[in-house]
Amino acid sequence: PEGYDTSKELIIDPEVVASTLTGTRGSDNFGHTATYDNEGNMYLGGISFGTGYPTNMGSYQEYFGGGSIDIAVCKFNPDGSNMIYATYLGGSQEETPHSIIVDNNQQLCIFGSSRSGNYPTTDNAYQPRNAGDVDIVISKLDAEGSKLVGSTFLGGRDGDGLNRSFLNTNYGEEFRGEIILDAQGDIFVAACTSSEDFPITPNAYQDTYNSNSSGPLSISQDGVVFKFNSDLSTLYWSTYLGGNDADTAFGLKVGESGNIYVTGTAGDRNFPTTAGRVQSDWPGGQESAYVAILSPNGQELIQSTFWGTSDDDHSYFLDIDEENNVHIYGQTTGDMLITQDVYSFNPGSR
């Protein structure tokens, strides 16, 4: 290719560096999420349906907690030849991991959901008990997987963390959402809630639950975005993000200025947008993708836009490049604008 440095080895088909199986002997397992640390170690977050996951002696929770499923996490070295640790994480009911990330001290941060009243929390947890139904759980394991640095519930009396609305169009879509960290190690999460009493902080951008069900089979739901300190003892801020119908918050990143970029799916035209954006007005269809930018303290909606077609559009992932451009990834059933000189296979194929 033009510009190729001929002094370097050209690799057309990269080799697999590591690939391995892990699971519970004689029982089912599903992988949900994965990440890596600054030394290239690999981390897996999944669910185990019973006893026998290959935990190590000294891990935080060596044995299955009960119920039908527990979170199971493990850490591998960079070439996959050694499992550094493996542990369950769960109570007497059901737990599922949604998203994981590692801080600069190789401490694994886990965002998930739990039905258990006895999911493991730490003594200084912001919310030590399940508030009802399914709650969000956020936990941090030390580098050896042997103890909890912090762990807390977060939720109200109805369902929290799970996307159980009509915006659930793909297998496993109820388990979306994302956990990220800033340079100080503070923890941010984008998720969903059906609780009118979800813990919202004073002066939050949106302090009122604003969702109604649409049809007999749907569940009302708003997005939520919140920030914790690094040991999950203090909720810095928390806000709803949504309009009259079901909404999701699935992906987020922290920009250079500290602003919080959020993406997901809006279920109604009154989802909050700001004037002068790419698509301030509802583009049509039953659902639209959106990108919203919140202030660092969660009290202001700086910018917000729809992105979509006259049919249905969903956004799942977001990132920011070195020039501060926003990139989103999702799905459309409509005639999405395709720009010139890009790869495009079978435009208009849903």
N, C-alpha and C positions, 0 to 999 in steps of 0.2 A: 504494500500500500504506500501511497505517497507520504513521505515523511518518516518512513520506517528506519530506525537506527540499525544498520546492518552489523554493527559490532555486538549487538545483543542477540541472544538466542530467541528465535521466533517459535512460540508455542501455539500451534493451531488448535490442538485438542488437549486441554489441560488434564492431567492425571487426577484421579481421586486421591486426596490426601488421607482421608479417614472415612470409614463407613462401618458401622457396627450395629448389632441388635442389643436391646436391653428390655427386660420385661419380667413379668411374674410367671413363673413356671406353672403351667396348668390352668392359667386364668387369662382373661382378656386384658389388654392395655391399649390406650390410644395416646399418641403424641399430640400435644396441643400447641407448644411454643418452644422456641430455642433461642439461645444467644451465645455470646462469647465474652471473654475478658481481655484485658490489655496484654496478657501473655499468650493469647491464642487458645486458652482452655475452652472447652465446649460445654454447654449446659443444656439440659433437656428438661422440660416441664410437661408432664402428662398425667394421665389418670390410671390407677390400678384398681381392678375389680376384686381384689382379694389378697390373701396372705401369700408370701413367697417372693415379694420384690427383693432384688439382691442388695439389701441395705448392708452397710458395714457396721461392725462393732464400734460404738462411740458416736454413731450418727444421732442427730437430734431425736428422731422417732424411728426406732428399728422395726416396729410392728404395726400392722394394719390397724387403723383406728376404729373401724366398724362401719355399719351402713352398707351401701352398695358400692361406693367408690371413694377413694382417697386421692389427694394430690400425691404424685411421686416425682421427685426431682433427683437428678444426678449430674455429676461433674466429671468430664473426661479430660485427659491431657491432650495436647494439640494433635498428636498423631493417632489418637483413639486407642492406644495400646493399654491404657491403664484407667480404670474407673477410680477417681480420687475419692469420691464419696457418693452415697445414694441414701436417700431418706424418704420415708412417708411424711406427709403433713396433713393431718385431718382429725376430725372428731368422730362422733358416733353416727353421723348421717352422711350427706354427700358433699364433697368438695371438688372443685374443678379449677385448674389454673387457666388464666386467659392470656397473660403476657408476663414476660420476665426480662430483667436487665441486671447487669452487674456494675457495681460502683468501682472506684479506683482502688479499693482495698480488697477486691475479689469477694465482696459480700453480695450474695444473690438476693435481689428484690423481686417479690412475687405478688402480682395482682390476680385475684381469683374471686370465687364466690363459694359460699358455704350455707348449708341448711342446719348445721350442727349448733347446738347450744354450748358445746364444749370444745369448739375449735381452739387450738392453742394460741393464747395471747400472752403478752408480757405484762409485768406488774404495773408499768407506767403507760399502758395502752390508752389511747384517746377514748376508745369505746370498747370496754372489755367484754361486753355481752352482745349476743345476737338480739336485734330489736324486733325480729319477727320475720317469718317466711324465709326468704333467701337474702343474705346480706353480702355486701362486698367484704372481702378480707384482703389485707395487705400485710405481708410478712417479709422480714429480712433475716437471712441466715448468714452466719460468719463464714470465713473462707474455708474452714474445715467441715462445714455442714453439721457441726456438733451442737450449736446453740442458736437460739433466736436472739438477734440484736434488738429487734422490735417486732411487734405483731399486734394488729388491731382489727376489729370489725369497723364497718362504716355503713350505716343504713337506717331505714325507717321501718314502719310496721308492715309494709308490703314488699314486693320483690325488688331487689337492688342488684345491679351488676349484670344480670342476664338481659339480653335482647329478646323479649318474648312478644314483640309486636308483630303486625303484619309486614314489617320491613325485614322479615326473616326469609330470605329467598334462596339461600344456599345451605347445604348440609353443614351443621356446626356453627351457623351464624349467630346463635344465641350466646356464643362464648367469645365474641369480639371485644374490643376495647384495648387500651394500651397503657403501660406504665413507662415513664421516662424519668431521667434525673437531670438536674442542672449542675453547673460547675461546683456548687457548694455541697452537692449530694442530697439536696432536698428532692422530694418525691412528688411527681405529678401523675394524675390518672385521668383518662377520659373513659366514661362508662355510661350506662343507662340506668334509669330508675322509674319505678311505678309508685313511689312513696311520696305522698303529699307532705310528710314530715321528715324528709331526708335532711340530714344535718347541713344547713346552709348558714354561712357566717354573716354577721352584720355588714351592711353596705355592699353585699354581693351584687353583681350586675343584675341577676334575675333571682329574686328571693322567693318567688311564688311558682308553685307547680302549675303548668299551663298546658296540660294535655288532656284530650278527650279521646275515648275509643271511637274507631271508625268502623262500624259494622258489628254484627253479633259475635264474630270470631276473633276480633282484635282486642288488644290490651293497650290501655293508655300508657304513655311513656314519654319522658323527657330525657335529653342528654344531661349529664352532669360532668363538671370539670372541677378538680380540687387539688390542693397542694398541702403536703405534710412536711414536717421536719424529718431529719434523717433517721430518728429512732421511733417515729410514728407515735410520739406522745403528744404532739401539738398539731392541730389542724389550722394552718395559716389562713386559708380561705377555701370556700366552696360555693359553687353557683350552679343553678339550673341553666340549661341552654335549650330552648325549644319554643314551639308555637302551639297552635290549638290541637294539632293531631300528633300522632306518634312520631318521635324524633330519636335519632341515635347520635352518639359521639363515639367515634371509633379510633381515631388517630390523632396524635398531637406531637408537637415539637416546641422547644424553647428557642426563640430567635436571639440574635446577638444583643439586642436591646433589652432582653428579658420578657418581651411580649410572648404570649402563648398562642400558637397557631393550632387550630382544631379543625378536623374534617369529619364528616359523617353524612347522614341522609336526613333531609327535612320532609315531613309528611304534610305540610300545609303552607299556603302562600304567606301566612303571617309569621313564619319563622323570622327572627330579627335579622334584617340586612341594613346596610348603610347606603346612602345615596351615592351615585357616581361610580359604583363598582362595575365589574365586568357584566354582571347580570343582577342588578338590584331587584328586578321584577321577576316574579314567578315565571319560569320558562314553559310550564305546562306539564301535563301528565299527572300521575298520582303521587310521585315522589321526585325530589330533586336532590342532587349532591349539593354540598355547601362547603365553603371555607370561611372560618371566622377567626378574628384576631382579638384576643382579650389582653387587657393591660396586665402588667406583672403582679398586681394585687387582686386581680379578678373582679374589679369593681367597674370596669368600663369596657364596652364593646367598641374597639377602635375601628375595625373594618369588618365587613361581612358581605359575602356574595353567594348567590346561587350559582351552580354550574350544571347545565344540562340541556335537554332537548324537550320537545313537546310530548315525549313519552316518559318512561321511568328511568331514573338515573341514580346510582348509588356510589358513594365514595368510601373507601376503606382505609387507605394508607396515605400519609402525607410526609414530605420531607422538604427541607430548605437547603438550597445549594450555596456555594461560597459567594455568589452575587445576590443573595437574599431572594432569589426567585423561589416560588412555591410550586411543588410538584405533587400531584395527587394521582391515585390509581383506583379504578373502580370498574363499573359495568354500566352499560346503557342498552335499552331496547329501542332507542330512537336513532335518528340520523345525526350522529355527532359530527361536528365540524372537524375535518381532517386538514391540517395545514400542509403547505407545499413542501416537497423534498423530504418527506419522512417515510419510513417504512409503513405500509398499510396493506393488510391482506384482507381482501373481500369486504370492502366498506359496506355498511348497511346491513351486516349479517347478525345484528343483535349481539 
